[in-house]
Amino acid sequence: MKLTSIQAALLLQKLPCIGDITAKKLVDHFGSAQAVFNEKKINLLNIKGIGAFHLQGFDQFERYLPAVIEEEKIFKKRANNFAAVSFSRLSQSIRVLF
């Protein structure tokens, strides 16, 4: 399954036994949350501090996808709203200057 970068990051945070430190360690090692999900388990286990305990949720990550997809929609909506408000404020500031 192809995940967007936002979905992969949100999904990694939702997996049981993966805390912030472990998620950061995985992303730092492989470059992105997407790359972590594309990697074979044996390669994940080769990272110092990552054990079978941490990877328990990887086999069932599909059950977290509906929530992740909804969170992505909310994230994008908030980002779009922020961009619209920021642009509106910028255009108002420009009018004041000129």
Buried (B, 14 or more C-beta within 10 A) or exposed (E): EEBBEBBBBBBBBBBEEBEEEBBEBBBEBBEBBBBBBEBEEEEBEEBEEBEEEBBEBBEEBEEBBEEBBEBBEEBEEEEEEEEEEEEEEEEEEEEEEE
